[in-house]
């Protein structure tokens, strides 16, 4: 979750989680019932779903970029990881 949050914040200046939640996760204050009491479920939190949907995470090894692994059907290489 933290890697996804950093990726979207740095790449698109967009937040997928609140600053408060990000700070809590950084301090390892995890909710023991993460799906209870919320109206959504982050499908990417489940690695089985990530694999089934062929999702490439932002948590890649150093030197590897998502755009190197995700290639779409157009000629514009700048938008491959969109």
MDTraj code that builds the backbone (N, CA, C; nanometers):
import mdtraj as md
import numpy as np

residues = "UNK UNK UNK UNK UNK UNK UNK UNK UNK UNK UNK UNK UNK UNK UNK UNK UNK UNK UNK UNK UNK UNK UNK UNK UNK UNK UNK UNK UNK UNK UNK UNK UNK UNK UNK UNK UNK UNK UNK UNK UNK UNK UNK UNK UNK UNK UNK UNK UNK UNK UNK UNK UNK UNK UNK UNK UNK UNK UNK UNK UNK UNK UNK UNK UNK UNK UNK UNK UNK UNK UNK UNK UNK UNK UNK UNK UNK UNK UNK UNK UNK UNK".split()
xyz = np.array([
    [0.0828, -0.1187, 0.0000],
    [0.0000, 0.0000, 0.0000],
    [0.0875, 0.1254, 0.0000],
    [0.1926, 0.1244, 0.0791],
    [0.2771, 0.2428, 0.0897],
    [0.3498, 0.2704, -0.0422],
    [0.3957, 0.1649, -0.1083],
    [0.4629, 0.1849, -0.2368],
    [0.3674, 0.2402, -0.3419],
    [0.2446, 0.1887, -0.3425],
    [0.1441, 0.2405, -0.4355],
    [0.1172, 0.3881, -0.4073],
    [0.1038, 0.4211, -0.2796],
    [0.0766, 0.5590, -0.2409],
    [0.1896, 0.6522, -0.2845],
    [0.3128, 0.6108, -0.2598],
    [0.4284, 0.6930, -0.3006],
    [0.4341, 0.7092, -0.4521],
    [0.4076, 0.5984, -0.5238],
    [0.4137, 0.6038, -0.6704],
    [0.3144, 0.7059, -0.7264],
    [0.1885, 0.6976, -0.6836],
    [0.0872, 0.7897, -0.7361],
    [0.1104, 0.9329, -0.6904],
    [0.1621, 0.9495, -0.5676],
    [0.1920, 1.0842, -0.5191],
    [0.3057, 1.1456, -0.6007],
    [0.4138, 1.0678, -0.6254],
    [0.5299, 1.1200, -0.6975],
    [0.5056, 1.1329, -0.8482],
    [0.4391, 1.0339, -0.9065],
    [0.4197, 1.0338, -1.0525],
    [0.3078, 1.1260, -1.0982],
    [0.2002, 1.1361, -1.0191],
    [0.0809, 1.2078, -1.0644],
    [0.0332, 1.3161, -0.9678],
    [0.1059, 1.3359, -0.8581],
    [0.0656, 1.4312, -0.7550],
    [-0.0771, 1.4008, -0.7085],
    [-0.1040, 1.2716, -0.6850],
    [-0.2363, 1.2245, -0.6484],
    [-0.2236, 1.1322, -0.5274],
    [-0.3165, 1.1385, -0.4356],
    [-0.3141, 1.0523, -0.3175],
    [-0.4235, 0.9467, -0.3280],
    [-0.3860, 0.8227, -0.2982],
    [-0.4857, 0.7155, -0.2945],
    [-0.5264, 0.6844, -0.1518],
    [-0.4483, 0.7312, -0.0536],
    [-0.4862, 0.7202, 0.0865],
    [-0.4600, 0.8553, 0.1524],
    [-0.5234, 0.8772, 0.2654],
    [-0.5070, 1.0048, 0.3338],
    [-0.3681, 1.0144, 0.3968],
    [-0.3260, 1.1366, 0.4242],
    [-0.1978, 1.1584, 0.4896],
    [-0.1967, 1.0929, 0.6274],
    [-0.3090, 1.1019, 0.6987],
    [-0.3185, 1.0404, 0.8306],
    [-0.2981, 0.8893, 0.8225],
    [-0.3644, 0.8241, 0.7287],
    [-0.3487, 0.6794, 0.7138],
    [-0.2059, 0.6456, 0.6731],
    [-0.1494, 0.7229, 0.5842],
    [-0.0113, 0.6986, 0.5432],
    [0.0835, 0.7062, 0.6636],
    [0.0636, 0.8070, 0.7483],
    [0.1469, 0.8204, 0.8681],
    [0.1272, 0.7035, 0.9641],
    [0.0020, 0.6592, 0.9806],
    [-0.0257, 0.5437, 1.0676],
    [0.0402, 0.4177, 1.0143],
    [0.0333, 0.3967, 0.8836],
    [0.0952, 0.2784, 0.8251],
    [0.2467, 0.2833, 0.8374],
    [0.3036, 0.4015, 0.8237],
    [0.4480, 0.4162, 0.8406],
    [0.4900, 0.3789, 0.9826],
    [0.4035, 0.4059, 1.0802],
    [0.4333, 0.3725, 1.2194],
    [0.3891, 0.2298, 1.2532],
    [0.3452, 0.1542, 1.1534],
    [0.3005, 0.0159, 1.1703],
    [0.1805, 0.0028, 1.2621],
    [0.0895, 0.0972, 1.2571],
    [-0.0343, 0.0876, 1.3338],
    [-0.1423, 0.0295, 1.2432],
    [-0.1425, -0.1012, 1.2280],
    [-0.2348, -0.1662, 1.1375],
    [-0.3674, -0.1962, 1.2066],
    [-0.4721, -0.1816, 1.1324],
    [-0.6047, -0.2155, 1.1805],
    [-0.6183, -0.3674, 1.1796],
    [-0.6677, -0.4247, 1.2888],
    [-0.6815, -0.5699, 1.2959],
    [-0.8020, -0.6208, 1.2180],
    [-0.8946, -0.5317, 1.1832],
    [-1.0112, -0.5667, 1.1023],
    [-1.0182, -0.4713, 0.9833],
    [-0.9256, -0.4834, 0.8868],
    [-0.9148, -0.3805, 0.7837],
    [-1.0364, -0.3637, 0.6938],
    [-1.1164, -0.4657, 0.6727],
    [-1.2313, -0.4529, 0.5839],
    [-1.3556, -0.4109, 0.6622],
    [-1.3563, -0.4309, 0.7898],
    [-1.4714, -0.3991, 0.8728],
    [-1.4844, -0.2483, 0.8933],
    [-1.6038, -0.1957, 0.8733],
    [-1.6307, -0.0557, 0.9007],
    [-1.5917, 0.0407, 0.7901],
    [-1.5553, -0.0107, 0.6730],
    [-1.5237, 0.0760, 0.5595],
    [-1.6117, 0.0356, 0.4423],
    [-1.6344, 0.1281, 0.3528],
    [-1.7280, 0.1006, 0.2430],
    [-1.6583, 0.0521, 0.1158],
    [-1.5286, 0.0287, 0.1201],
    [-1.4571, -0.0177, 0.0014],
    [-1.3519, -0.1187, 0.0421],
    [-1.3064, -0.1942, -0.0537],
    [-1.1996, -0.2903, -0.0300],
    [-1.0968, -0.2718, -0.1402],
    [-0.9734, -0.2526, -0.1030],
    [-0.8679, -0.2336, -0.2014],
    [-0.8280, -0.3698, -0.2573],
    [-0.8669, -0.3968, -0.3810],
    [-0.8399, -0.5265, -0.4428],
    [-0.6898, -0.5529, -0.4523],
    [-0.6106, -0.4463, -0.4594],
    [-0.4661, -0.4646, -0.4726],
    [-0.4006, -0.5075, -0.3419],
    [-0.4734, -0.5033, -0.2307],
    [-0.4188, -0.5488, -0.1041],
    [-0.4069, -0.7011, -0.1009],
    [-0.4738, -0.7681, -0.1920],
    [-0.4725, -0.9134, -0.1969],
    [-0.3821, -0.9580, -0.3123],
    [-0.2704, -1.0239, -0.2798],
    [-0.1741, -1.0639, -0.3841],
    [-0.2322, -1.1651, -0.4823],
    [-0.3287, -1.2438, -0.4401],
    [-0.3923, -1.3391, -0.5326],
    [-0.4654, -1.2630, -0.6433],
    [-0.5390, -1.1568, -0.6055],
    [-0.6067, -1.0755, -0.7064],
    [-0.5050, -1.0033, -0.7948],
    [-0.3973, -0.9569, -0.7379],
    [-0.2939, -0.8906, -0.8181],
    [-0.2452, -0.9839, -0.9277],
    [-0.2201, -1.1091, -0.8924],
    [-0.1716, -1.2059, -0.9906],
    [-0.2781, -1.2393, -1.0937],
    [-0.4010, -1.2579, -1.0504],
    [-0.5083, -1.2942, -1.1434],
    [-0.5398, -1.1833, -1.2432],
    [-0.5228, -1.0579, -1.2005],
    [-0.5473, -0.9451, -1.2895],
    [-0.4193, -0.8967, -1.3579],
    [-0.3091, -0.9693, -1.3392],
    [-0.1797, -0.9361, -1.3985],
    [-0.1382, -0.7933, -1.3661],
    [-0.1626, -0.7525, -1.2427],
    [-0.1279, -0.6173, -1.1989],
    [0.0208, -0.6093, -1.1688],
    [0.0861, -0.5074, -1.2208],
    [0.2273, -0.4846, -1.1934],
    [0.2371, -0.3744, -1.0898],
    [0.2872, -0.4101, -0.9745],
    [0.2928, -0.3198, -0.8602],
    [0.3976, -0.2107, -0.8802],
    [0.3810, -0.1039, -0.8056],
    [0.4818, 0.0027, -0.8033],
    [0.6002, -0.0374, -0.7166],
    [0.5885, -0.1463, -0.6422],
    [0.6957, -0.1934, -0.5542],
    [0.7904, -0.2841, -0.6337],
    [0.8648, -0.2253, -0.7235],
    [0.9575, -0.3007, -0.8066],
    [1.1001, -0.2822, -0.7560],
    [1.1873, -0.3724, -0.7984],
    [1.3275, -0.3609, -0.7600],
    [1.3867, -0.2321, -0.8170],
    [1.4909, -0.1844, -0.7515],
    [1.5578, -0.0634, -0.7982],
    [1.6035, -0.0794, -0.9425],
    [1.5818, 0.0219, -1.0209],
    [1.6238, 0.0215, -1.1605],
    [1.5182, -0.0290, -1.2572],
    [1.4135, -0.0931, -1.2074],
    [1.3066, -0.1437, -1.2933],
    [1.1901, -0.0462, -1.2850],
    [1.1395, -0.0054, -1.4015],
    [1.0261, 0.0861, -1.4062],
    [0.9038, 0.0127, -1.4590],
    [0.7871, 0.0550, -1.4130],
    [0.6628, -0.0061, -1.4617],
    [0.6508, 0.0073, -1.6132],
    [0.6956, 0.1211, -1.6666],
    [0.6838, 0.1431, -1.8108],
    [0.7703, 0.0453, -1.8910],
    [0.8703, -0.0161, -1.8283],
    [0.9504, -0.1187, -1.8963],
    [0.8732, -0.2500, -1.9065],
    [0.7777, -0.2711, -1.8182],
    [0.7032, -0.3970, -1.8138],
    [0.5635, -0.3874, -1.8728],
    [0.5054, -0.2670, -1.8747],
    [0.3703, -0.2482, -1.9262],
    [0.3789, -0.1779, -2.0616],
    [0.3323, -0.2432, -2.1647],
    [0.3353, -0.1854, -2.2988],
    [0.1942, -0.1936, -2.3557],
    [0.1420, -0.0789, -2.3974],
    [0.0073, -0.0794, -2.4538],
    [0.0134, -0.0858, -2.6061],
    [-0.0992, -0.0691, -2.6707],
    [-0.1077, -0.0896, -2.8139],
    [-0.0790, 0.0299, -2.9011],
    [-0.0520, 0.1473, -2.8426],
    [-0.0250, 0.2628, -2.9275],
    [0.1259, 0.2888, -2.9420],
    [0.1599, 0.3874, -3.0224],
    [0.3005, 0.4169, -3.0506],
    [0.3628, 0.5130, -2.9504],
    [0.2870, 0.5636, -2.8570],
    [0.3364, 0.6590, -2.7580],
    [0.3943, 0.5833, -2.6385],
    [0.5261, 0.5772, -2.6283],
    [0.5913, 0.5031, -2.5201],
    [0.5815, 0.5752, -2.3854],
    [0.5434, 0.7016, -2.3866],
    [0.5373, 0.7778, -2.2619],
    [0.4184, 0.7363, -2.1746],
    [0.3183, 0.6710, -2.2319],
    [0.1987, 0.6382, -2.1549],
    [0.1843, 0.4881, -2.1280],
    [0.2915, 0.4124, -2.1394],
    [0.2819, 0.2667, -2.1221],
    [0.2408, 0.2252, -1.9820],
    [0.2778, 0.3014, -1.8817],
    [0.2456, 0.2577, -1.7455],
    [0.1198, 0.3258, -1.6910],
    [0.0385, 0.3796, -1.7788],
    [-0.0849, 0.4487, -1.7346],
    [-0.1908, 0.3465, -1.6972],
])
top = md.Topology()
chain = top.add_chain()
for i, resn in enumerate(residues, 1):
    res = top.add_residue(resn, chain, resSeq=i)
    for name in ("N", "CA", "C"):
        top.add_atom(name, md.element.get_by_symbol(name[0]), res)
traj = md.Trajectory(xyz[None], top)
